[in-house]
Amino acid sequence: MKQSTIRALFRAYNSLHIIIDELYEQFEKAVENEDYGDASLLEARADRLFSEAEAILAVILEYQNG
């Protein structure tokens, strides 16, 4: 795998975590405001993006570990 590909994957991983953090913060606010419909949606999207970020990291680690 080219170094540029690894860098792109790391950037995607880091960018996803910024988005994930924001979604979880908004999820917590929605729960505090008892807006459970929005909270559920926010949590589901954050969870899905978290899974994708972990999959990207697994690809990177698998490559690096040979």
CHARMM internal coordinates of N, CA and C (Angstrom, degrees):
IC EDIT
DIST 1 N 1 CA 1.4497
DIST 1 CA 1 C 1.5275
ANGL 1 N 1 CA 1 C 107.71
DIST 1 C 2 N 1.3127
ANGL 1 CA 1 C 2 N 114.98
DIHE 1 N 1 CA 1 C 2 N 134.85
DIST 2 N 2 CA 1.4628
ANGL 1 C 2 N 2 CA 120.23
DIHE 1 CA 1 C 2 N 2 CA -179.45
DIST 2 CA 2 C 1.5230
ANGL 2 N 2 CA 2 C 110.91
DIHE 1 C 2 N 2 CA 2 C -68.78
DIST 2 C 3 N 1.3149
ANGL 2 CA 2 C 3 N 115.16
DIHE 2 N 2 CA 2 C 3 N 151.01
DIST 3 N 3 CA 1.4663
ANGL 2 C 3 N 3 CA 121.02
DIHE 2 CA 2 C 3 N 3 CA 178.72
DIST 3 CA 3 C 1.5261
ANGL 3 N 3 CA 3 C 110.87
DIHE 2 C 3 N 3 CA 3 C -60.86
DIST 3 C 4 N 1.3325
ANGL 3 CA 3 C 4 N 117.15
DIHE 3 N 3 CA 3 C 4 N -35.61
DIST 4 N 4 CA 1.4693
ANGL 3 C 4 N 4 CA 120.73
DIHE 3 CA 3 C 4 N 4 CA 179.33
DIST 4 CA 4 C 1.5301
ANGL 4 N 4 CA 4 C 110.87
DIHE 3 C 4 N 4 CA 4 C -64.85
DIST 4 C 5 N 1.3241
ANGL 4 CA 4 C 5 N 116.71
DIHE 4 N 4 CA 4 C 5 N -33.01
DIST 5 N 5 CA 1.4724
ANGL 4 C 5 N 5 CA 121.02
DIHE 4 CA 4 C 5 N 5 CA 177.52
DIST 5 CA 5 C 1.5230
ANGL 5 N 5 CA 5 C 110.00
DIHE 4 C 5 N 5 CA 5 C -68.90
DIST 5 C 6 N 1.3145
ANGL 5 CA 5 C 6 N 115.83
DIHE 5 N 5 CA 5 C 6 N -43.43
DIST 6 N 6 CA 1.4661
ANGL 5 C 6 N 6 CA 120.02
DIHE 5 CA 5 C 6 N 6 CA 178.96
DIST 6 CA 6 C 1.5274
ANGL 6 N 6 CA 6 C 109.97
DIHE 5 C 6 N 6 CA 6 C -62.25
DIST 6 C 7 N 1.3334
ANGL 6 CA 6 C 7 N 116.76
DIHE 6 N 6 CA 6 C 7 N -43.32
DIST 7 N 7 CA 1.4703
ANGL 6 C 7 N 7 CA 120.10
DIHE 6 CA 6 C 7 N 7 CA 178.42
DIST 7 CA 7 C 1.5275
ANGL 7 N 7 CA 7 C 111.01
DIHE 6 C 7 N 7 CA 7 C -61.43
DIST 7 C 8 N 1.3265
ANGL 7 CA 7 C 8 N 116.08
DIHE 7 N 7 CA 7 C 8 N -42.32
DIST 8 N 8 CA 1.4664
ANGL 7 C 8 N 8 CA 120.15
DIHE 7 CA 7 C 8 N 8 CA 179.36
DIST 8 CA 8 C 1.5256
ANGL 8 N 8 CA 8 C 110.74
DIHE 7 C 8 N 8 CA 8 C -63.11
DIST 8 C 9 N 1.3204
ANGL 8 CA 8 C 9 N 116.84
DIHE 8 N 8 CA 8 C 9 N -41.16
DIST 9 N 9 CA 1.4630
ANGL 8 C 9 N 9 CA 120.49
DIHE 8 CA 8 C 9 N 9 CA 178.75
DIST 9 CA 9 C 1.5300
ANGL 9 N 9 CA 9 C 111.32
DIHE 8 C 9 N 9 CA 9 C -65.64
DIST 9 C 10 N 1.3314
ANGL 9 CA 9 C 10 N 117.26
DIHE 9 N 9 CA 9 C 10 N -41.39
DIST 10 N 10 CA 1.4686
ANGL 9 C 10 N 10 CA 120.16
DIHE 9 CA 9 C 10 N 10 CA 176.40
DIST 10 CA 10 C 1.5274
ANGL 10 N 10 CA 10 C 111.33
DIHE 9 C 10 N 10 CA 10 C -63.07
DIST 10 C 11 N 1.3361
ANGL 10 CA 10 C 11 N 117.19
DIHE 10 N 10 CA 10 C 11 N -40.93
DIST 11 N 11 CA 1.4782
ANGL 10 C 11 N 11 CA 120.19
DIHE 10 CA 10 C 11 N 11 CA 177.76
DIST 11 CA 11 C 1.5183
ANGL 11 N 11 CA 11 C 110.47
DIHE 10 C 11 N 11 CA 11 C -62.30
DIST 11 C 12 N 1.3322
ANGL 11 CA 11 C 12 N 116.18
DIHE 11 N 11 CA 11 C 12 N -42.77
DIST 12 N 12 CA 1.4679
ANGL 11 C 12 N 12 CA 119.99
DIHE 11 CA 11 C 12 N 12 CA 178.30
DIST 12 CA 12 C 1.5213
ANGL 12 N 12 CA 12 C 110.51
DIHE 11 C 12 N 12 CA 12 C -62.50
DIST 12 C 13 N 1.3280
ANGL 12 CA 12 C 13 N 116.09
DIHE 12 N 12 CA 12 C 13 N -44.36
DIST 13 N 13 CA 1.4628
ANGL 12 C 13 N 13 CA 121.30
DIHE 12 CA 12 C 13 N 13 CA 178.80
DIST 13 CA 13 C 1.5282
ANGL 13 N 13 CA 13 C 110.77
DIHE 12 C 13 N 13 CA 13 C -58.64
DIST 13 C 14 N 1.3171
ANGL 13 CA 13 C 14 N 116.27
DIHE 13 N 13 CA 13 C 14 N -48.39
DIST 14 N 14 CA 1.4699
ANGL 13 C 14 N 14 CA 120.45
DIHE 13 CA 13 C 14 N 14 CA -179.62
DIST 14 CA 14 C 1.5225
ANGL 14 N 14 CA 14 C 112.14
DIHE 13 C 14 N 14 CA 14 C -65.84
DIST 14 C 15 N 1.3147
ANGL 14 CA 14 C 15 N 117.07
DIHE 14 N 14 CA 14 C 15 N -40.90
DIST 15 N 15 CA 1.4691
ANGL 14 C 15 N 15 CA 120.69
DIHE 14 CA 14 C 15 N 15 CA 178.55
DIST 15 CA 15 C 1.5223
ANGL 15 N 15 CA 15 C 111.16
DIHE 14 C 15 N 15 CA 15 C -63.68
DIST 15 C 16 N 1.3242
ANGL 15 CA 15 C 16 N 115.72
DIHE 15 N 15 CA 15 C 16 N -41.66
DIST 16 N 16 CA 1.4638
ANGL 15 C 16 N 16 CA 119.25
DIHE 15 CA 15 C 16 N 16 CA 178.01
DIST 16 CA 16 C 1.5197
ANGL 16 N 16 CA 16 C 110.92
DIHE 15 C 16 N 16 CA 16 C -60.78
DIST 16 C 17 N 1.3173
ANGL 16 CA 16 C 17 N 117.55
DIHE 16 N 16 CA 16 C 17 N -39.68
DIST 17 N 17 CA 1.4629
ANGL 16 C 17 N 17 CA 119.47
DIHE 16 CA 16 C 17 N 17 CA -179.23
DIST 17 CA 17 C 1.5267
ANGL 17 N 17 CA 17 C 112.44
DIHE 16 C 17 N 17 CA 17 C -66.52
DIST 17 C 18 N 1.3018
ANGL 17 CA 17 C 18 N 117.61
DIHE 17 N 17 CA 17 C 18 N -31.87
DIST 18 N 18 CA 1.4684
ANGL 17 C 18 N 18 CA 120.17
DIHE 17 CA 17 C 18 N 18 CA 175.00
DIST 18 CA 18 C 1.5268
ANGL 18 N 18 CA 18 C 109.31
DIHE 17 C 18 N 18 CA 18 C -64.24
DIST 18 C 19 N 1.3171
ANGL 18 CA 18 C 19 N 115.94
DIHE 18 N 18 CA 18 C 19 N -45.72
DIST 19 N 19 CA 1.4697
ANGL 18 C 19 N 19 CA 120.99
DIHE 18 CA 18 C 19 N 19 CA 179.24
DIST 19 CA 19 C 1.5243
ANGL 19 N 19 CA 19 C 110.46
DIHE 18 C 19 N 19 CA 19 C -65.09
DIST 19 C 20 N 1.3166
ANGL 19 CA 19 C 20 N 116.75
DIHE 19 N 19 CA 19 C 20 N -43.78
DIST 20 N 20 CA 1.4694
ANGL 19 C 20 N 20 CA 121.58
DIHE 19 CA 19 C 20 N 20 CA 179.90
DIST 20 CA 20 C 1.5240
ANGL 20 N 20 CA 20 C 110.46
DIHE 19 C 20 N 20 CA 20 C -59.31
DIST 20 C 21 N 1.3303
ANGL 20 CA 20 C 21 N 117.05
DIHE 20 N 20 CA 20 C 21 N -45.84
DIST 21 N 21 CA 1.4669
ANGL 20 C 21 N 21 CA 120.91
DIHE 20 CA 20 C 21 N 21 CA 178.94
DIST 21 CA 21 C 1.5217
ANGL 21 N 21 CA 21 C 111.10
DIHE 20 C 21 N 21 CA 21 C -58.66
DIST 21 C 22 N 1.3260
ANGL 21 CA 21 C 22 N 116.37
DIHE 21 N 21 CA 21 C 22 N -42.39
DIST 22 N 22 CA 1.4629
ANGL 21 C 22 N 22 CA 120.09
DIHE 21 CA 21 C 22 N 22 CA 179.75
DIST 22 CA 22 C 1.5251
ANGL 22 N 22 CA 22 C 111.07
DIHE 21 C 22 N 22 CA 22 C -65.38
DIST 22 C 23 N 1.3233
ANGL 22 CA 22 C 23 N 116.63
DIHE 22 N 22 CA 22 C 23 N -42.37
DIST 23 N 23 CA 1.4649
ANGL 22 C 23 N 23 CA 119.63
DIHE 22 CA 22 C 23 N 23 CA 179.03
DIST 23 CA 23 C 1.5212
ANGL 23 N 23 CA 23 C 111.70
DIHE 22 C 23 N 23 CA 23 C -62.97
DIST 23 C 24 N 1.3356
ANGL 23 CA 23 C 24 N 117.29
DIHE 23 N 23 CA 23 C 24 N -42.05
DIST 24 N 24 CA 1.4641
ANGL 23 C 24 N 24 CA 119.56
DIHE 23 CA 23 C 24 N 24 CA 178.46
DIST 24 CA 24 C 1.5292
ANGL 24 N 24 CA 24 C 111.72
DIHE 23 C 24 N 24 CA 24 C -67.39
DIST 24 C 25 N 1.3268
ANGL 24 CA 24 C 25 N 117.32
DIHE 24 N 24 CA 24 C 25 N -35.61
DIST 25 N 25 CA 1.4724
ANGL 24 C 25 N 25 CA 119.72
DIHE 24 CA 24 C 25 N 25 CA 176.15
DIST 25 CA 25 C 1.5312
ANGL 25 N 25 CA 25 C 110.25
DIHE 24 C 25 N 25 CA 25 C -63.08
DIST 25 C 26 N 1.3191
ANGL 25 CA 25 C 26 N 116.39
DIHE 25 N 25 CA 25 C 26 N -44.24
DIST 26 N 26 CA 1.4645
ANGL 25 C 26 N 26 CA 119.93
DIHE 25 CA 25 C 26 N 26 CA 178.91
DIST 26 CA 26 C 1.5230
ANGL 26 N 26 CA 26 C 111.15
DIHE 25 C 26 N 26 CA 26 C -68.38
DIST 26 C 27 N 1.3208
ANGL 26 CA 26 C 27 N 117.12
DIHE 26 N 26 CA 26 C 27 N -33.41
DIST 27 N 27 CA 1.4627
ANGL 26 C 27 N 27 CA 121.19
DIHE 26 CA 26 C 27 N 27 CA 174.82
DIST 27 CA 27 C 1.5302
ANGL 27 N 27 CA 27 C 110.10
DIHE 26 C 27 N 27 CA 27 C -59.53
DIST 27 C 28 N 1.3344
ANGL 27 CA 27 C 28 N 116.56
DIHE 27 N 27 CA 27 C 28 N -47.33
DIST 28 N 28 CA 1.4657
ANGL 27 C 28 N 28 CA 120.40
DIHE 27 CA 27 C 28 N 28 CA -179.69
DIST 28 CA 28 C 1.5267
ANGL 28 N 28 CA 28 C 111.42
DIHE 27 C 28 N 28 CA 28 C -62.18
DIST 28 C 29 N 1.3216
ANGL 28 CA 28 C 29 N 116.65
DIHE 28 N 28 CA 28 C 29 N -40.21
DIST 29 N 29 CA 1.4724
ANGL 28 C 29 N 29 CA 119.87
DIHE 28 CA 28 C 29 N 29 CA 177.90
DIST 29 CA 29 C 1.5179
ANGL 29 N 29 CA 29 C 110.91
DIHE 28 C 29 N 29 CA 29 C -65.10
DIST 29 C 30 N 1.3251
ANGL 29 CA 29 C 30 N 116.24
DIHE 29 N 29 CA 29 C 30 N -40.29
DIST 30 N 30 CA 1.4613
ANGL 29 C 30 N 30 CA 119.83
DIHE 29 CA 29 C 30 N 30 CA 179.15
DIST 30 CA 30 C 1.5226
ANGL 30 N 30 CA 30 C 110.80
DIHE 29 C 30 N 30 CA 30 C -63.50
DIST 30 C 31 N 1.3196
ANGL 30 CA 30 C 31 N 117.56
DIHE 30 N 30 CA 30 C 31 N -40.43
DIST 31 N 31 CA 1.4639
ANGL 30 C 31 N 31 CA 120.88
DIHE 30 CA 30 C 31 N 31 CA 177.45
DIST 31 CA 31 C 1.5228
ANGL 31 N 31 CA 31 C 110.21
DIHE 30 C 31 N 31 CA 31 C -63.87
DIST 31 C 32 N 1.3329
ANGL 31 CA 31 C 32 N 116.59
DIHE 31 N 31 CA 31 C 32 N -44.43
DIST 32 N 32 CA 1.4633
ANGL 31 C 32 N 32 CA 120.38
DIHE 31 CA 31 C 32 N 32 CA 178.33
DIST 32 CA 32 C 1.5267
ANGL 32 N 32 CA 32 C 111.48
DIHE 31 C 32 N 32 CA 32 C -58.62
DIST 32 C 33 N 1.3397
ANGL 32 CA 32 C 33 N 116.22
DIHE 32 N 32 CA 32 C 33 N -34.85
DIST 33 N 33 CA 1.4641
ANGL 32 C 33 N 33 CA 121.44
DIHE 32 CA 32 C 33 N 33 CA -179.90
DIST 33 CA 33 C 1.5268
ANGL 33 N 33 CA 33 C 112.78
DIHE 32 C 33 N 33 CA 33 C -89.03
DIST 33 C 34 N 1.3282
ANGL 33 CA 33 C 34 N 115.41
DIHE 33 N 33 CA 33 C 34 N 6.99
DIST 34 N 34 CA 1.4658
ANGL 33 C 34 N 34 CA 122.67
DIHE 33 CA 33 C 34 N 34 CA -179.82
DIST 34 CA 34 C 1.5279
ANGL 34 N 34 CA 34 C 112.49
DIHE 33 C 34 N 34 CA 34 C 57.16
DIST 34 C 35 N 1.3205
ANGL 34 CA 34 C 35 N 115.52
DIHE 34 N 34 CA 34 C 35 N 33.16
DIST 35 N 35 CA 1.4605
ANGL 34 C 35 N 35 CA 122.02
DIHE 34 CA 34 C 35 N 35 CA 176.27
DIST 35 CA 35 C 1.5319
ANGL 35 N 35 CA 35 C 107.12
DIHE 34 C 35 N 35 CA 35 C -99.21
DIST 35 C 36 N 1.3125
ANGL 35 CA 35 C 36 N 114.37
DIHE 35 N 35 CA 35 C 36 N 76.48
DIST 36 N 36 CA 1.4578
ANGL 35 C 36 N 36 CA 120.98
DIHE 35 CA 35 C 36 N 36 CA -168.93
DIST 36 CA 36 C 1.5306
ANGL 36 N 36 CA 36 C 113.62
DIHE 35 C 36 N 36 CA 36 C -71.55
DIST 36 C 37 N 1.3158
ANGL 36 CA 36 C 37 N 117.89
DIHE 36 N 36 CA 36 C 37 N -27.44
DIST 37 N 37 CA 1.4612
ANGL 36 C 37 N 37 CA 120.08
DIHE 36 CA 36 C 37 N 37 CA 176.45
DIST 37 CA 37 C 1.5170
ANGL 37 N 37 CA 37 C 111.11
DIHE 36 C 37 N 37 CA 37 C -64.33
DIST 37 C 38 N 1.3367
ANGL 37 CA 37 C 38 N 116.01
DIHE 37 N 37 CA 37 C 38 N -49.13
DIST 38 N 38 CA 1.4619
ANGL 37 C 38 N 38 CA 120.12
DIHE 37 CA 37 C 38 N 38 CA 177.88
DIST 38 CA 38 C 1.5305
ANGL 38 N 38 CA 38 C 110.44
DIHE 37 C 38 N 38 CA 38 C -65.95
DIST 38 C 39 N 1.3148
ANGL 38 CA 38 C 39 N 116.77
DIHE 38 N 38 CA 38 C 39 N -39.50
DIST 39 N 39 CA 1.4595
ANGL 38 C 39 N 39 CA 120.43
DIHE 38 CA 38 C 39 N 39 CA -179.77
DIST 39 CA 39 C 1.5270
ANGL 39 N 39 CA 39 C 110.63
DIHE 38 C 39 N 39 CA 39 C -59.21
DIST 39 C 40 N 1.3002
ANGL 39 CA 39 C 40 N 116.42
DIHE 39 N 39 CA 39 C 40 N -44.25
DIST 40 N 40 CA 1.4555
ANGL 39 C 40 N 40 CA 121.14
DIHE 39 CA 39 C 40 N 40 CA 179.75
DIST 40 CA 40 C 1.5237
ANGL 40 N 40 CA 40 C 111.32
DIHE 39 C 40 N 40 CA 40 C -61.95
DIST 40 C 41 N 1.3216
ANGL 40 CA 40 C 41 N 116.10
DIHE 40 N 40 CA 40 C 41 N -45.15
DIST 41 N 41 CA 1.4614
ANGL 40 C 41 N 41 CA 120.85
DIHE 40 CA 40 C 41 N 41 CA 179.03
DIST 41 CA 41 C 1.5234
ANGL 41 N 41 CA 41 C 111.14
DIHE 40 C 41 N 41 CA 41 C -62.76
DIST 41 C 42 N 1.3174
ANGL 41 CA 41 C 42 N 117.16
DIHE 41 N 41 CA 41 C 42 N -47.03
DIST 42 N 42 CA 1.4602
ANGL 41 C 42 N 42 CA 121.55
DIHE 41 CA 41 C 42 N 42 CA -179.59
DIST 42 CA 42 C 1.5252
ANGL 42 N 42 CA 42 C 111.65
DIHE 41 C 42 N 42 CA 42 C -61.36
DIST 42 C 43 N 1.3242
ANGL 42 CA 42 C 43 N 116.29
DIHE 42 N 42 CA 42 C 43 N -44.17
DIST 43 N 43 CA 1.4489
ANGL 42 C 43 N 43 CA 120.29
DIHE 42 CA 42 C 43 N 43 CA -179.82
DIST 43 CA 43 C 1.5303
ANGL 43 N 43 CA 43 C 111.21
DIHE 42 C 43 N 43 CA 43 C -65.09
DIST 43 C 44 N 1.3193
ANGL 43 CA 43 C 44 N 116.88
DIHE 43 N 43 CA 43 C 44 N -41.99
DIST 44 N 44 CA 1.4665
ANGL 43 C 44 N 44 CA 120.57
DIHE 43 CA 43 C 44 N 44 CA -179.61
DIST 44 CA 44 C 1.5203
ANGL 44 N 44 CA 44 C 111.10
DIHE 43 C 44 N 44 CA 44 C -62.67
DIST 44 C 45 N 1.3264
ANGL 44 CA 44 C 45 N 116.82
DIHE 44 N 44 CA 44 C 45 N -43.38
DIST 45 N 45 CA 1.4711
ANGL 44 C 45 N 45 CA 120.45
DIHE 44 CA 44 C 45 N 45 CA 179.73
DIST 45 CA 45 C 1.5316
ANGL 45 N 45 CA 45 C 110.65
DIHE 44 C 45 N 45 CA 45 C -67.35
DIST 45 C 46 N 1.3107
ANGL 45 CA 45 C 46 N 116.90
DIHE 45 N 45 CA 45 C 46 N -41.31
DIST 46 N 46 CA 1.4648
ANGL 45 C 46 N 46 CA 120.43
DIHE 45 CA 45 C 46 N 46 CA 178.74
DIST 46 CA 46 C 1.5243
ANGL 46 N 46 CA 46 C 110.21
DIHE 45 C 46 N 46 CA 46 C -63.21
DIST 46 C 47 N 1.3180
ANGL 46 CA 46 C 47 N 116.83
DIHE 46 N 46 CA 46 C 47 N -43.87
DIST 47 N 47 CA 1.4631
ANGL 46 C 47 N 47 CA 120.77
DIHE 46 CA 46 C 47 N 47 CA 179.10
DIST 47 CA 47 C 1.5242
ANGL 47 N 47 CA 47 C 111.40
DIHE 46 C 47 N 47 CA 47 C -61.04
DIST 47 C 48 N 1.3180
ANGL 47 CA 47 C 48 N 115.88
DIHE 47 N 47 CA 47 C 48 N -42.23
DIST 48 N 48 CA 1.4688
ANGL 47 C 48 N 48 CA 119.60
DIHE 47 CA 47 C 48 N 48 CA -179.32
DIST 48 CA 48 C 1.5273
ANGL 48 N 48 CA 48 C 111.06
DIHE 47 C 48 N 48 CA 48 C -65.88
DIST 48 C 49 N 1.3333
ANGL 48 CA 48 C 49 N 116.64
DIHE 48 N 48 CA 48 C 49 N -44.27
DIST 49 N 49 CA 1.4641
ANGL 48 C 49 N 49 CA 119.73
DIHE 48 CA 48 C 49 N 49 CA 177.84
DIST 49 CA 49 C 1.5193
ANGL 49 N 49 CA 49 C 111.57
DIHE 48 C 49 N 49 CA 49 C -65.15
DIST 49 C 50 N 1.3383
ANGL 49 CA 49 C 50 N 116.63
DIHE 49 N 49 CA 49 C 50 N -36.06
DIST 50 N 50 CA 1.4634
ANGL 49 C 50 N 50 CA 120.34
DIHE 49 CA 49 C 50 N 50 CA 177.17
DIST 50 CA 50 C 1.5287
ANGL 50 N 50 CA 50 C 110.07
DIHE 49 C 50 N 50 CA 50 C -61.17
DIST 50 C 51 N 1.3084
ANGL 50 CA 50 C 51 N 116.82
DIHE 50 N 50 CA 50 C 51 N -43.13
DIST 51 N 51 CA 1.4680
ANGL 50 C 51 N 51 CA 120.83
DIHE 50 CA 50 C 51 N 51 CA 178.15
DIST 51 CA 51 C 1.5230
ANGL 51 N 51 CA 51 C 110.98
DIHE 50 C 51 N 51 CA 51 C -61.77
DIST 51 C 52 N 1.3139
ANGL 51 CA 51 C 52 N 116.60
DIHE 51 N 51 CA 51 C 52 N -41.22
DIST 52 N 52 CA 1.4647
ANGL 51 C 52 N 52 CA 120.12
DIHE 51 CA 51 C 52 N 52 CA 178.92
DIST 52 CA 52 C 1.5229
ANGL 52 N 52 CA 52 C 110.99
DIHE 51 C 52 N 52 CA 52 C -66.72
DIST 52 C 53 N 1.3224
ANGL 52 CA 52 C 53 N 117.52
DIHE 52 N 52 CA 52 C 53 N -40.71
DIST 53 N 53 CA 1.4665
ANGL 52 C 53 N 53 CA 120.90
DIHE 52 CA 52 C 53 N 53 CA 177.62
DIST 53 CA 53 C 1.5250
ANGL 53 N 53 CA 53 C 110.25
DIHE 52 C 53 N 53 CA 53 C -61.65
DIST 53 C 54 N 1.3153
ANGL 53 CA 53 C 54 N 117.24
DIHE 53 N 53 CA 53 C 54 N -41.51
DIST 54 N 54 CA 1.4583
ANGL 53 C 54 N 54 CA 120.56
DIHE 53 CA 53 C 54 N 54 CA 179.01
DIST 54 CA 54 C 1.5245
ANGL 54 N 54 CA 54 C 111.41
DIHE 53 C 54 N 54 CA 54 C -66.30
DIST 54 C 55 N 1.3216
ANGL 54 CA 54 C 55 N 116.84
DIHE 54 N 54 CA 54 C 55 N -34.41
DIST 55 N 55 CA 1.4656
ANGL 54 C 55 N 55 CA 120.48
DIHE 54 CA 54 C 55 N 55 CA 177.46
DIST 55 CA 55 C 1.5299
ANGL 55 N 55 CA 55 C 110.32
DIHE 54 C 55 N 55 CA 55 C -66.85
DIST 55 C 56 N 1.3181
ANGL 55 CA 55 C 56 N 116.71
DIHE 55 N 55 CA 55 C 56 N -39.85
DIST 56 N 56 CA 1.4676
ANGL 55 C 56 N 56 CA 120.60
DIHE 55 CA 55 C 56 N 56 CA 176.64
DIST 56 CA 56 C 1.5237
ANGL 56 N 56 CA 56 C 109.88
DIHE 55 C 56 N 56 CA 56 C -62.51
DIST 56 C 57 N 1.3135
ANGL 56 CA 56 C 57 N 116.86
DIHE 56 N 56 CA 56 C 57 N -45.18
DIST 57 N 57 CA 1.4548
ANGL 56 C 57 N 57 CA 120.71
DIHE 56 CA 56 C 57 N 57 CA 179.38
DIST 57 CA 57 C 1.5303
ANGL 57 N 57 CA 57 C 110.81
DIHE 56 C 57 N 57 CA 57 C -62.00
DIST 57 C 58 N 1.3095
ANGL 57 CA 57 C 58 N 117.41
DIHE 57 N 57 CA 57 C 58 N -39.30
DIST 58 N 58 CA 1.4667
ANGL 57 C 58 N 58 CA 121.02
DIHE 57 CA 57 C 58 N 58 CA 179.00
DIST 58 CA 58 C 1.5289
ANGL 58 N 58 CA 58 C 111.02
DIHE 57 C 58 N 58 CA 58 C -61.82
DIST 58 C 59 N 1.3234
ANGL 58 CA 58 C 59 N 117.15
DIHE 58 N 58 CA 58 C 59 N -39.31
DIST 59 N 59 CA 1.4631
ANGL 58 C 59 N 59 CA 121.04
DIHE 58 CA 58 C 59 N 59 CA 177.57
DIST 59 CA 59 C 1.5246
ANGL 59 N 59 CA 59 C 110.12
DIHE 58 C 59 N 59 CA 59 C -62.77
DIST 59 C 60 N 1.3191
ANGL 59 CA 59 C 60 N 116.15
DIHE 59 N 59 CA 59 C 60 N -45.34
DIST 60 N 60 CA 1.4689
ANGL 59 C 60 N 60 CA 120.97
DIHE 59 CA 59 C 60 N 60 CA 179.72
DIST 60 CA 60 C 1.5228
ANGL 60 N 60 CA 60 C 110.48
DIHE 59 C 60 N 60 CA 60 C -61.53
DIST 60 C 61 N 1.3226
ANGL 60 CA 60 C 61 N 116.81
DIHE 60 N 60 CA 60 C 61 N -49.27
DIST 61 N 61 CA 1.4535
ANGL 60 C 61 N 61 CA 120.80
DIHE 60 CA 60 C 61 N 61 CA -178.00
DIST 61 CA 61 C 1.5345
ANGL 61 N 61 CA 61 C 112.30
DIHE 60 C 61 N 61 CA 61 C -64.47
DIST 61 C 62 N 1.3097
ANGL 61 CA 61 C 62 N 115.82
DIHE 61 N 61 CA 61 C 62 N -38.97
DIST 62 N 62 CA 1.4639
ANGL 61 C 62 N 62 CA 119.91
DIHE 61 CA 61 C 62 N 62 CA 178.52
DIST 62 CA 62 C 1.5245
ANGL 62 N 62 CA 62 C 110.54
DIHE 61 C 62 N 62 CA 62 C -61.53
DIST 62 C 63 N 1.3121
ANGL 62 CA 62 C 63 N 115.67
DIHE 62 N 62 CA 62 C 63 N -42.11
DIST 63 N 63 CA 1.4588
ANGL 62 C 63 N 63 CA 119.35
DIHE 62 CA 62 C 63 N 63 CA 178.93
DIST 63 CA 63 C 1.5236
ANGL 63 N 63 CA 63 C 110.72
DIHE 62 C 63 N 63 CA 63 C -66.02
DIST 63 C 64 N 1.3273
ANGL 63 CA 63 C 64 N 116.62
DIHE 63 N 63 CA 63 C 64 N -44.69
DIST 64 N 64 CA 1.4582
ANGL 63 C 64 N 64 CA 120.45
DIHE 63 CA 63 C 64 N 64 CA -176.97
DIST 64 CA 64 C 1.5249
ANGL 64 N 64 CA 64 C 112.59
DIHE 63 C 64 N 64 CA 64 C -67.47
DIST 64 C 65 N 1.3227
ANGL 64 CA 64 C 65 N 116.43
DIHE 64 N 64 CA 64 C 65 N -30.27
DIST 65 N 65 CA 1.4658
ANGL 64 C 65 N 65 CA 120.34
DIHE 64 CA 64 C 65 N 65 CA -179.38
DIST 65 CA 65 C 1.5305
ANGL 65 N 65 CA 65 C 112.07
DIHE 64 C 65 N 65 CA 65 C -87.72
DIST 65 C 66 N 1.3195
ANGL 65 CA 65 C 66 N 114.95
DIHE 65 N 65 CA 65 C 66 N -1.10
DIST 66 N 66 CA 1.4609
ANGL 65 C 66 N 66 CA 119.93
DIHE 65 CA 65 C 66 N 66 CA 174.95
DIST 66 CA 66 C 1.4579
ANGL 66 N 66 CA 66 C 114.23
DIHE 65 C 66 N 66 CA 66 C 79.40
END
COOR INIT
IC SEED 1 N 1 CA 1 C
IC BUILD
